[in-house]
Amino acid sequence: MSKSIESSVSADTSSNLSELKRKSVRGGLVTMSAQGITVGVQLTSTVVLARLLSPEDYGTLAMVTAVTSFAALFRDLGLSSAAIQKQGLSNAQQSNLFWLNVLMGFALTAIVAGASPLVARFYNKPDLVGVTLLLSLNFIFISMSTQHAAMLIKRMQFVRHSSATIIGALASLAVSVSLAFNGFGYWALAWGMLTGSLVRSILMFIFSPFMPRLPSRGSGIRELVGFGVNVTAFNFVNYFSRNLDNILIGKFIGAEALGLYNRAYQLMMFPITNLKGPIHSVGFPALSQLQARPDEFRLYARKIIGIIAALSMPLVVFLAVCSEWIIPLALGPGWDKSVAIFVILSFTAFFQPVGSIRGQVMLSMGNSNRYFRWGVANSLFVSVSFFLGLRWGVQGIAIAYGVCNTVILYPSLRYAFKDSPVCVRDFFESIARPALTSIASGCFVLFKNVMWTMEPERALGRVFGDSLVFGLVYLGLNSLSREGRQELYYIPTLIIHRIKIIKNRRSSSHV
C-alpha cells in the first residue's frame, strides 16, 4: 500500500515538474520573441530621437527621472514580488495588495508634484518644474495595474503580458517622435514616457484575470507586506548605486556630460536588459515553485545563469569591440565622446546580467531579509566608488563603477547563495564557456580590424561584417564542446517544437 502511495506521489511530482518545464519553455519563447520586438522599438526610438534631440534634452530629462526613479522605489512596495513568490495566494489577499498599491500611487504623485520646485532649485533649472509635474502622473497610472501584471507573470500568461508591453512601447515611440519632430525638445521624451505607461496599464488591467474586490480585514497579508517591505528597502538603498552617478554628473559636471554618459549607459544596457528580462520573468515564478525541491531548483538556476551568459556576454563584447562604429550609427553625429564611456561601461555590463541571479535565488527562497542586507552593502560600496571616481570626471565614475562591481562579485555570490541549493561553483561553471568564447571572438574581430582598415563613412558595412565574423567565431568555438553543441541545438529545437504545437492546435480547431 505504501509503495503504491509513493509511486503516486512520485508520478504527481514528475507530472508537475513536466508541466512547469512546458510552461517555462513556452513562456521563454513568447517573452524572447516579444522582447525582440520591444528591443526593435526601443532601438528605433534611440536612433530616431537622437537625431531630433540634443544631448542637453536627454540630460534635462535624466535630471528629472533620477528623482522620479527614486520615488518609484516605493510605488510597488515589493508587493508584486510577494504576490508572485507566495504559493496559494487568495483573491482577498491580492485585492488588499492592489489597494495598497493604488494608495501609494496617489501618495507618490502628490509628493513628487509638491517637490517639483525643489527639483528645479537643486539643478538650478526652472523649466524642470513642468516636466516633474507631468511625470508625477506616472505613479497613478502604473499603480492601477501592478497586481494585474503580477498575476499574469505568476500564471505564466506571457502572451498577454508581452502584448501590453509592446503596444505601450509603440504608443510611447509614436508620441515621442511626433513631438520631437515638431520641436518640443525634452517634452517629447516626457510625454512619450507618460503615454507608454498609460497604455500599458490599461491593457494589463484588461488582459489580467484578476478582478480586485473591496478591501477586507483578516485576509492575512502581514507576511506578504513584510516580504514587500524588505524588497522595497533593498530597492531604496540600491537606488543610490543605480542613480547616484547621474545625480553627481548632473550636479557637478553638467547636463551635456550627463547626456553623453546617460546615452552611452542606456545604449550598452538596453539590449542586455531586454535579453535577461524575459528570462527573469519566466525564471522567478518557476524558481518560486521549486523552492521545496532543491535538486530541481539548482538545475533550473544553473540553466538560467547559462542562458543569460550565452546571450549577454557575446553581445557586450561585440558592442565594446565595435563601439567606434556603433555609436555614430546609433546616435548620429555629435556623440563621439560617448565612445570611451561606452567601452569602459562594457566591463561592468559583462558580469552585471548574470549577477542578477543573486536576487532571484534569494527572493524565490523567501530570503527577503538577506536580500535587503545585501542591497545595503552593495549600495555602500558602489556609492563610495562614485565619489572616488568623480575627481576624474565622467570616465572616472565609469571606471570606478566597473572596478567596484568586479571586486564584490565573489563575496556577494557566497552571501546570496548561502543556505540555498545553488553554490558559487555553479555560477562560475555556468558562465565559463560563454565568457571565454566571447572574449576570444572579440579578440579575433579586433585582430581582423587591425589588419583590415575601412573608411569611417563605411561604418554600416564594418558593423555588418564584424557581426558576421564575430557570430561565426563564437558559434564555432562553442561547437567544439558537447555542452556547447547541445545549447546551440536546444533553442532552435524549442522553436520548432513550439511551431508544431501551434500548427497542431490550429488543425484541431478546424476539425
Backbone torsions as a table, in degrees:
resi	resn	phi	psi	omega
1	MET	NA	-45.2	-179.1
2	SER	-64.7	-37.3	178.4
3	LYS	-63.7	-38.2	179.1
4	SER	-63.7	-41.7	179.1
5	ILE	-64.9	-43.1	-179.9
6	GLU	-62.2	-40.4	179.2
7	SER	-64.3	-39.7	179.7
8	SER	-64.9	-44.1	179.3
9	VAL	-62.9	-42.9	179.5
10	SER	-61.8	-40.8	179.6
11	ALA	-65.5	-40.3	178.9
12	ASP	-63.9	-42.2	179.7
13	THR	-62.8	-44.6	179.0
14	SER	-62.5	-40.1	179.5
15	SER	-64.6	-42.4	179.8
16	ASN	-63.9	-41.0	180.0
17	LEU	-66.3	-39.4	178.1
18	SER	-64.2	-40.0	178.0
19	GLU	-64.5	-40.1	178.2
20	LEU	-64.1	-42.8	178.2
21	LYS	-63.1	-40.3	-180.0
22	ARG	-62.7	-45.5	178.8
23	LYS	-64.8	-36.9	-179.9
24	SER	-66.0	-43.6	179.1
25	VAL	-62.5	-48.5	179.9
26	ARG	-62.7	-44.6	179.3
27	GLY	-64.2	-39.4	178.7
28	GLY	-63.0	-43.4	179.3
29	LEU	-65.7	-42.2	-179.8
30	VAL	-64.6	-49.1	-176.7
31	THR	-68.5	-35.6	177.4
32	MET	-65.4	-42.0	178.2
33	SER	-64.8	-46.1	180.0
34	ALA	-65.1	-38.7	-179.7
35	GLN	-68.8	-31.2	174.7
36	GLY	-61.2	-40.0	176.7
37	ILE	-65.9	-42.9	179.6
38	THR	-62.4	-42.0	177.1
39	VAL	-60.2	-41.6	178.1
40	GLY	-61.5	-41.1	178.1
41	VAL	-64.7	-44.7	-179.3
42	GLN	-66.6	-39.0	177.9
43	LEU	-64.5	-42.0	176.1
44	THR	-60.2	-42.4	178.6
45	SER	-62.0	-44.0	-179.3
46	THR	-63.5	-46.7	-177.1
47	VAL	-65.7	-45.0	-176.7
48	VAL	-71.8	-49.0	-174.9
49	LEU	-69.1	-30.4	178.0
50	ALA	-64.5	-22.7	178.3
51	ARG	-90.9	-15.0	179.8
52	LEU	-102.4	-21.2	-177.1
53	LEU	-119.7	162.1	-177.8
54	SER	-100.4	163.0	174.1
55	PRO	-55.6	-33.1	179.5
56	GLU	-66.6	-34.1	176.3
57	ASP	-62.1	-46.1	178.6
58	TYR	-65.5	-39.4	178.5
59	GLY	-63.7	-39.0	178.5
60	THR	-61.9	-46.6	179.2
61	LEU	-65.8	-37.3	-179.9
62	ALA	-62.6	-33.0	176.5
63	MET	-60.9	-41.1	-179.1
64	VAL	-75.0	-43.6	-177.6
65	THR	-67.0	-25.4	174.1
66	ALA	-61.7	-35.0	179.7
67	VAL	-79.9	-47.1	-178.9
68	THR	-67.0	-30.5	176.5
69	SER	-65.2	-36.7	176.6
70	PHE	-63.9	-46.3	179.1
71	ALA	-64.2	-32.8	-178.3
72	ALA	-66.1	-16.2	177.5
73	LEU	-59.1	-29.2	-175.1
74	PHE	-99.0	-5.2	-176.7
75	ARG	-63.9	-45.2	-175.7
76	ASP	-84.6	-27.9	-176.4
77	LEU	60.1	16.7	-179.2
78	GLY	70.7	10.0	-173.3
79	LEU	-78.6	-24.1	175.6
80	SER	-69.6	-41.7	176.1
81	SER	-64.0	-39.0	178.3
82	ALA	-63.2	-40.2	179.8
83	ALA	-66.5	-38.6	-179.9
84	ILE	-71.0	-41.8	-176.0
85	GLN	-72.5	-32.4	-176.0
86	LYS	-72.1	123.5	175.4
87	GLN	-88.5	136.3	-179.3
88	GLY	77.6	34.9	179.9
89	LEU	-70.6	129.8	-179.7
90	SER	-90.5	163.0	178.4
91	ASN	-65.1	-36.6	178.9
92	ALA	-63.4	-41.2	178.2
93	GLN	-63.7	-46.7	-177.9
94	GLN	-69.7	-31.0	176.4
95	SER	-63.0	-43.1	177.0
96	ASN	-64.0	-37.7	176.3
97	LEU	-63.5	-39.3	178.6
98	PHE	-59.2	-47.8	-177.1
99	TRP	-69.2	-31.0	173.8
100	LEU	-64.4	-41.9	177.4
101	ASN	-62.2	-44.2	-179.4
102	VAL	-64.0	-44.1	178.9
103	LEU	-59.0	-43.7	179.3
104	MET	-67.2	-34.7	178.2
105	GLY	-60.9	-46.4	178.5
106	PHE	-66.5	-38.6	-180.0
107	ALA	-64.2	-42.4	-179.1
108	LEU	-68.4	-36.7	175.9
109	THR	-59.6	-44.4	179.7
110	ALA	-64.9	-40.8	-177.8
111	ILE	-67.8	-47.9	-178.3
112	VAL	-66.1	-41.2	178.1
113	ALA	-61.8	-41.9	179.3
114	GLY	-67.7	-26.8	-178.3
115	ALA	-89.1	-1.6	-175.8
116	SER	-56.6	-39.3	176.8
117	PRO	-63.6	-33.5	178.7
118	LEU	-68.3	-37.2	176.9
119	VAL	-61.8	-46.4	179.7
120	ALA	-62.8	-39.0	-179.7
121	ARG	-69.7	-37.5	-179.4
122	PHE	-60.7	-45.1	-179.5
123	TYR	-89.1	-4.4	-177.5
124	ASN	59.1	42.3	179.0
125	LYS	-134.8	96.8	-176.5
126	PRO	-58.5	-28.2	-176.7
127	ASP	-72.8	-3.1	177.8
128	LEU	-76.0	-15.3	-178.5
129	VAL	-60.4	-50.5	-177.5
130	GLY	-63.9	-41.4	-179.6
131	VAL	-65.4	-41.0	179.2
132	THR	-64.0	-41.8	177.2
133	LEU	-60.1	-43.0	-178.4
134	LEU	-64.5	-49.2	-176.1
135	LEU	-71.1	-16.4	177.5
136	SER	-64.6	-25.2	179.5
137	LEU	-67.3	-19.2	179.0
138	ASN	-55.4	-36.0	-175.3
139	PHE	-63.7	-38.2	178.2
140	ILE	-67.4	-47.5	-176.5
141	PHE	-59.9	-48.1	-174.5
142	ILE	-71.2	-36.6	-177.3
143	SER	-63.4	-27.0	-178.1
144	MET	-69.3	-17.7	-176.4
145	SER	-124.9	11.2	-177.1
146	THR	-60.5	-48.8	-179.0
147	GLN	-72.9	-27.8	176.4
148	HIS	-66.8	-42.3	176.9
149	ALA	-65.5	-39.6	178.7
150	ALA	-62.9	-38.9	179.1
151	MET	-64.9	-40.5	178.3
152	LEU	-62.4	-40.9	179.1
153	ILE	-69.6	-43.4	-178.9
154	LYS	-59.7	-40.2	179.4
155	ARG	-86.8	3.0	-179.7
156	MET	56.4	38.6	175.3
157	GLN	-92.8	70.4	-169.3
158	PHE	-78.3	-20.6	177.1
159	VAL	-63.7	-47.0	179.8
160	ARG	-66.1	-45.8	-179.2
161	HIS	-60.9	-45.0	-178.8
162	SER	-68.0	-36.4	179.2
163	SER	-61.6	-43.5	178.6
164	ALA	-63.2	-40.2	-179.6
165	THR	-66.2	-43.6	-178.4
166	ILE	-65.4	-47.0	-178.9
167	ILE	-63.4	-38.3	176.4
168	GLY	-62.9	-40.8	178.4
169	ALA	-65.5	-39.6	178.2
170	LEU	-65.1	-40.9	178.1
171	ALA	-63.7	-40.9	178.3
172	SER	-62.8	-43.7	179.2
173	LEU	-61.8	-46.5	-177.3
174	ALA	-60.3	-44.5	-178.7
175	VAL	-69.1	-45.0	-177.9
176	SER	-61.9	-47.0	-178.2
177	VAL	-66.0	-42.7	-179.7
178	SER	-60.2	-46.2	-178.7
179	LEU	-71.2	-38.9	178.9
180	ALA	-64.2	-39.6	179.3
181	PHE	-63.3	-29.5	-179.5
182	ASN	-94.7	14.3	170.9
183	GLY	82.9	25.9	-178.8
184	PHE	-84.6	-4.8	176.1
185	GLY	61.3	-135.0	-176.4
186	TYR	-65.8	-18.9	175.8
187	TRP	-63.2	-29.0	177.9
188	ALA	-62.1	-42.3	178.4
189	LEU	-66.1	-41.4	-177.8
190	ALA	-66.3	-47.7	179.3
191	TRP	-65.5	-34.4	177.1
192	GLY	-63.5	-43.8	177.9
193	MET	-61.0	-45.2	-178.0
194	LEU	-64.6	-43.0	179.8
195	THR	-63.3	-44.3	179.5
196	GLY	-60.2	-42.3	179.4
197	SER	-64.8	-42.2	-178.6
198	LEU	-64.7	-48.1	-179.0
199	VAL	-63.0	-45.2	-179.8
200	ARG	-61.6	-42.2	-178.5
201	SER	-65.7	-41.9	178.6
202	ILE	-60.6	-44.0	-178.2
203	LEU	-69.7	-38.0	176.3
204	MET	-59.9	-42.3	179.7
205	PHE	-62.8	-40.1	-178.5
206	ILE	-72.7	-42.7	-173.4
207	PHE	-75.9	-26.8	-173.8
208	SER	-77.9	142.4	176.5
209	PRO	-76.1	-9.7	-178.0
210	PHE	-74.3	127.8	176.4
211	MET	-123.9	109.2	-174.5
212	PRO	-67.8	144.4	173.5
213	ARG	-101.4	177.2	174.9
214	LEU	-67.5	152.4	-180.0
215	PRO	-58.4	147.1	-179.5
216	SER	-139.8	154.1	177.9
217	ARG	-92.1	157.7	174.8
218	GLY	73.2	21.6	-179.8
219	SER	-83.4	-12.3	177.1
220	GLY	77.2	51.7	-179.8
221	ILE	-104.1	6.3	-177.8
222	ARG	-59.0	-44.7	179.7
223	GLU	-63.6	-39.6	179.2
224	LEU	-65.7	-41.4	178.6
225	VAL	-65.6	-39.2	177.1
226	GLY	-61.2	-43.2	175.8
227	PHE	-59.8	-47.0	-178.7
228	GLY	-64.7	-35.5	178.8
229	VAL	-62.1	-41.4	178.2
230	ASN	-65.0	-40.1	177.4
231	VAL	-64.3	-43.0	178.7
232	THR	-64.8	-40.3	178.1
233	ALA	-62.8	-39.2	175.2
234	PHE	-61.8	-47.6	-179.9
235	ASN	-60.7	-34.3	179.5
236	PHE	-62.7	-50.4	-178.5
237	VAL	-74.9	-31.7	-179.9
238	ASN	-70.1	-21.5	178.1
239	TYR	-55.1	-39.0	-176.0
240	PHE	-68.0	-32.5	177.4
241	SER	-77.0	-14.4	-180.0
242	ARG	-100.6	-27.2	-171.8
243	ASN	-127.0	-10.9	179.6
244	LEU	-61.1	-33.7	177.7
245	ASP	-61.3	-43.6	178.2
246	ASN	-63.1	-41.4	-179.2
247	ILE	-65.3	-45.1	-178.9
248	LEU	-64.9	-43.3	179.6
249	ILE	-65.7	-44.6	179.8
250	GLY	-63.5	-36.9	-177.0
251	LYS	-78.3	-44.7	-169.3
252	PHE	-106.0	-16.7	-178.4
253	ILE	-114.5	-43.3	174.9
254	GLY	132.6	168.1	-175.6
255	ALA	-66.9	-39.9	-178.2
256	GLU	-64.5	-44.5	178.1
257	ALA	-62.9	-39.4	177.9
258	LEU	-65.1	-38.9	177.5
259	GLY	-62.1	-43.1	178.5
260	LEU	-63.6	-45.0	-179.7
261	TYR	-66.2	-45.0	-177.7
262	ASN	-62.9	-43.3	179.8
263	ARG	-66.8	-39.9	178.3
264	ALA	-63.1	-43.8	-179.6
265	TYR	-65.7	-46.0	-178.5
266	GLN	-65.6	-40.2	-179.8
267	LEU	-66.5	-36.0	177.9
268	MET	-70.8	-40.9	-169.6
269	MET	-91.6	-24.3	-171.0
270	PHE	-68.1	-36.5	175.0
271	PRO	-69.8	-32.8	-179.9
272	ILE	-70.0	-45.0	178.4
273	THR	-60.5	-38.7	-178.2
274	ASN	-77.9	-13.6	172.6
275	LEU	-84.0	-44.5	-177.6
276	LYS	-78.4	-24.1	-178.8
277	GLY	-56.1	-51.7	178.8
278	PRO	-60.9	-36.6	-179.7
279	ILE	-66.6	-41.3	178.0
280	HIS	-68.0	-36.9	179.5
281	SER	-60.7	-36.0	177.9
282	VAL	-83.4	-39.7	-172.7
283	GLY	-68.1	-42.1	-175.6
284	PHE	-63.2	-50.8	177.7
285	PRO	-64.5	-33.1	179.1
286	ALA	-68.9	-45.2	177.6
287	LEU	-62.8	-35.9	178.6
288	SER	-62.4	-35.8	178.4
289	GLN	-74.5	-20.1	-177.3
290	LEU	-99.8	7.1	-173.2
291	GLN	-62.3	-23.2	178.9
292	ALA	-93.2	1.2	-179.6
293	ARG	-125.1	88.0	-170.1
294	PRO	-60.4	-39.4	-178.2
295	ASP	-64.9	-46.9	178.2
296	GLU	-65.7	-36.2	178.5
297	PHE	-60.1	-48.3	-178.1
298	ARG	-62.4	-45.6	-179.6
299	LEU	-64.1	-40.0	-180.0
300	TYR	-66.5	-41.6	178.7
301	ALA	-63.4	-41.9	177.5
302	ARG	-61.6	-39.3	179.1
303	LYS	-64.1	-41.7	178.4
304	ILE	-61.7	-47.1	180.0
305	ILE	-59.4	-45.6	-178.1
306	GLY	-63.8	-41.1	-179.3
307	ILE	-67.3	-44.3	178.6
308	ILE	-61.1	-43.7	179.9
309	ALA	-63.6	-43.3	-178.0
310	ALA	-65.5	-26.2	-179.7
311	LEU	-93.6	-41.5	-172.2
312	SER	-85.4	-39.9	-174.5
313	MET	-63.9	-47.5	176.5
314	PRO	-63.4	-34.0	179.5
315	LEU	-65.7	-43.3	179.3
316	VAL	-62.4	-46.4	-179.3
317	VAL	-62.8	-43.4	179.8
318	PHE	-62.7	-44.9	179.6
319	LEU	-61.2	-40.2	179.9
320	ALA	-67.6	-44.1	-178.2
321	VAL	-64.4	-36.9	-176.0
322	CYS	-103.5	17.6	-175.7
323	SER	-60.7	-33.0	-179.6
324	GLU	-60.7	-26.7	-179.3
325	TRP	-101.4	-33.3	-175.1
326	ILE	-71.1	-41.3	-178.2
327	ILE	-58.5	-51.7	178.4
328	PRO	-62.4	-35.7	179.8
329	LEU	-67.7	-42.5	-174.9
330	ALA	-79.7	-38.4	-172.7
331	LEU	-109.0	-14.9	179.9
332	GLY	86.0	-173.7	-179.5
333	PRO	-69.4	153.7	177.5
334	GLY	94.1	1.7	-178.2
335	TRP	-116.9	18.8	-175.8
336	ASP	-60.6	-32.0	-178.5
337	LYS	-67.8	-13.3	179.0
338	SER	-78.5	-15.7	-174.7
339	VAL	-61.2	-50.2	-178.6
340	ALA	-62.2	-41.3	178.3
341	ILE	-62.7	-41.6	-179.9
342	PHE	-58.8	-46.2	-178.9
343	VAL	-65.5	-43.4	-180.0
344	ILE	-61.9	-43.1	-179.2
345	LEU	-66.2	-21.0	-179.5
346	SER	-63.9	-28.0	178.2
347	PHE	-66.4	-36.9	175.1
348	THR	-70.3	-43.1	-176.1
349	ALA	-67.4	-18.5	-177.9
350	PHE	-65.5	-42.1	-177.7
351	PHE	-103.2	-16.5	-174.0
352	GLN	-60.8	-45.0	-179.5
353	PRO	-61.7	-46.5	-179.0
354	VAL	-70.1	-28.6	178.6
355	GLY	-66.5	-16.7	-179.5
356	SER	-68.0	-11.0	177.2
357	ILE	-63.6	-23.1	179.7
358	ARG	-57.1	-48.9	-179.3
359	GLY	-66.1	-39.2	-179.8
360	GLN	-61.7	-43.1	-179.1
361	VAL	-65.2	-47.2	-178.1
362	MET	-63.2	-45.3	-176.7
363	LEU	-71.1	-42.3	-178.8
364	SER	-65.8	-25.9	175.4
365	MET	-85.2	-2.5	179.5
366	GLY	82.9	12.3	-177.7
367	ASN	-90.1	62.6	-177.6
368	SER	-71.5	-28.3	176.3
369	ASN	-63.1	-45.4	178.2
370	ARG	-65.0	-37.6	177.9
371	TYR	-58.4	-42.9	179.0
372	PHE	-66.8	-45.5	-178.4
373	ARG	-62.7	-38.8	176.2
374	TRP	-63.3	-39.2	178.7
375	GLY	-61.6	-38.6	178.7
376	VAL	-62.6	-48.1	-179.2
377	ALA	-64.0	-44.5	-179.4
378	ASN	-62.1	-44.2	-179.6
379	SER	-63.5	-39.1	-179.8
380	LEU	-63.0	-48.5	-178.7
381	PHE	-63.6	-45.2	-177.4
382	VAL	-67.3	-40.6	-179.8
383	SER	-62.7	-43.3	177.7
384	VAL	-62.2	-40.0	-179.6
385	SER	-64.0	-36.5	178.3
386	PHE	-64.4	-43.5	179.3
387	PHE	-64.5	-37.6	177.8
388	LEU	-67.4	-39.1	-178.2
389	GLY	-76.7	-20.2	-177.0
390	LEU	-57.9	-29.7	-179.2
391	ARG	-58.9	-30.0	-178.1
392	TRP	-103.4	19.2	173.2
393	GLY	80.7	-158.3	-175.9
394	VAL	-62.5	-44.4	-179.6
395	GLN	-65.9	-33.9	176.9
396	GLY	-63.3	-39.9	177.4
397	ILE	-65.4	-42.4	179.9
398	ALA	-63.8	-41.5	178.9
399	ILE	-65.6	-45.1	-179.6
400	ALA	-60.4	-38.2	179.0
401	TYR	-62.4	-45.2	-179.6
402	GLY	-65.9	-43.4	179.8
403	VAL	-62.7	-44.4	-178.5
404	CYS	-62.0	-47.6	-178.5
405	ASN	-63.5	-34.7	179.2
406	THR	-70.1	-41.9	-176.9
407	VAL	-65.9	-39.9	-174.7
408	ILE	-88.0	-1.5	-174.9
409	LEU	-59.4	-55.0	-174.7
410	TYR	-63.3	-52.2	179.8
411	PRO	-62.2	-32.5	179.3
412	SER	-70.0	-34.2	176.3
413	LEU	-65.2	-43.9	178.9
414	ARG	-60.5	-41.2	-179.4
415	TYR	-69.3	-43.0	-176.5
416	ALA	-67.5	-36.0	-175.1
417	PHE	-89.6	-1.7	-178.6
418	LYS	-60.5	134.3	179.5
419	ASP	63.8	21.3	175.0
420	SER	-117.3	165.1	178.6
421	PRO	-68.3	-13.7	-176.1
422	VAL	-95.3	144.0	177.2
423	CYS	-124.8	168.8	-178.2
424	VAL	-62.0	-35.7	179.4
425	ARG	-61.2	-38.3	176.8
426	ASP	-58.0	-41.0	-178.6
427	PHE	-62.9	-53.5	-174.6
428	PHE	-71.4	-32.0	174.5
429	GLU	-65.1	-35.4	-177.9
430	SER	-72.6	-29.8	-176.8
431	ILE	-99.4	-8.8	-171.7
432	ALA	-58.0	-54.1	-176.2
433	ARG	-66.4	-48.1	177.2
434	PRO	-58.3	-37.5	-179.1
435	ALA	-66.1	-48.7	-177.1
436	LEU	-66.8	-43.3	-179.2
437	THR	-69.6	-31.3	177.0
438	SER	-67.2	-46.4	179.9
439	ILE	-64.1	-42.7	179.2
440	ALA	-62.8	-40.7	178.6
441	SER	-64.9	-40.1	177.6
442	GLY	-64.0	-41.4	177.8
443	CYS	-62.9	-37.8	179.0
444	PHE	-63.6	-43.3	179.4
445	VAL	-65.7	-40.3	177.2
446	LEU	-60.9	-44.0	178.4
447	PHE	-61.9	-41.6	178.2
448	LYS	-61.9	-41.5	-178.4
449	ASN	-68.2	-32.9	176.4
450	VAL	-67.6	-38.9	-178.1
451	MET	-78.7	-23.9	-175.6
452	TRP	-133.9	99.8	-179.8
453	THR	-84.0	160.1	-179.3
454	MET	-146.0	147.3	-179.0
455	GLU	-65.4	145.7	-178.6
456	PRO	-57.6	-32.3	-177.4
457	GLU	-70.6	-9.0	178.0
458	ARG	-103.6	37.6	-176.1
459	ALA	-62.4	-40.2	-178.6
460	LEU	-62.2	-42.2	177.6
461	GLY	-64.3	-38.5	178.7
462	ARG	-64.5	-45.3	-179.6
463	VAL	-63.5	-42.1	178.8
464	PHE	-63.2	-46.0	180.0
465	GLY	-64.8	-42.7	179.4
466	ASP	-65.4	-38.1	178.9
467	SER	-65.2	-37.9	178.3
468	LEU	-65.8	-47.1	179.8
469	VAL	-63.9	-46.6	-179.4
470	PHE	-59.7	-46.2	-178.8
471	GLY	-62.3	-43.2	179.9
472	LEU	-65.0	-42.9	179.2
473	VAL	-65.2	-43.3	-179.3
474	TYR	-62.9	-46.7	178.6
475	LEU	-64.5	-40.0	180.0
476	GLY	-63.5	-44.4	179.4
477	LEU	-65.3	-39.3	179.7
478	ASN	-69.6	-29.4	-179.4
479	SER	-73.1	-9.5	179.8
480	LEU	-73.1	-21.6	179.9
481	SER	-108.7	154.2	-179.3
482	ARG	-65.0	-42.2	179.5
483	GLU	-63.5	-38.9	179.2
484	GLY	-64.6	-42.2	178.7
485	ARG	-64.5	-36.9	178.4
486	GLN	-64.2	-41.4	179.7
487	GLU	-68.7	-38.6	178.4
488	LEU	-65.1	-31.2	179.8
489	TYR	-83.6	-25.3	-170.9
490	TYR	-65.4	-51.0	-173.8
491	ILE	-64.6	-51.7	178.6
492	PRO	-62.4	-30.5	177.0
493	THR	-64.2	-42.6	178.0
494	LEU	-62.8	-41.3	-179.5
495	ILE	-63.5	-46.3	179.5
496	ILE	-62.1	-42.0	179.4
497	HIS	-62.1	-41.7	-179.7
498	ARG	-65.9	-40.0	178.4
499	ILE	-62.0	-40.8	178.9
500	LYS	-63.5	-40.2	179.0
501	ILE	-61.8	-44.6	180.0
502	ILE	-62.1	-43.7	179.5
503	LYS	-63.1	-41.5	-180.0
504	ASN	-64.3	-38.5	178.5
505	ARG	-65.8	-41.4	179.1
506	ARG	-65.3	-39.0	179.2
507	SER	-65.3	-40.0	-179.9
508	SER	-66.0	-36.2	-178.4
509	SER	-69.4	-24.8	-179.4
510	HIS	-85.6	-15.3	-177.8
511	VAL	-76.6	NA	NA
